[in-house]
């Protein structure tokens, strides 16, 4: 039986921190499904389709990574693909409290799906999609923060 994991997020946009977590999860699990979730509390810069395509391009060299979208509960998506795990990245202690709440709720919904936390690489501990968008909006250097394809997509968004 293969071990299937879900790496959920809004990925608006995908950062090098996200990519680090995806790559590390891909070394541990047989299949990693990166799922673009629609977060109604966030105003997205990129459409779900644009985010999916960017992630697919960036992760094309990782054979056990799939990319999809889901509009419902992440735990329902995980069950629908036979996932046994959810992988979440942690940047700092402040992330832990929020992630613990989500994990606890997911355990109420389905206790058979485990959550694994991966501490982000120290060089990305400050990084968030919101920070990247803010810097890109004003023409700041983001090449160290996001994959090249994402940098180009951000430049196009803010030129328009």
Secondary structure, 3 states (H helix, E strand, C coil): CCCEEEEEECCCCCCHHHHHHHHHHHHHCCEEEEEEECCCCCCCCCCHHHHHHHHHHHCCCCCCEEEEEECCCHHHHHHHCCCCEEEEEECCHHHHHHHHHHHHHHHHHCCCCEEEEEECCHHHCCCCHHHHHHHHHCCCCCCCCCCHHHHHHHHHHHHC
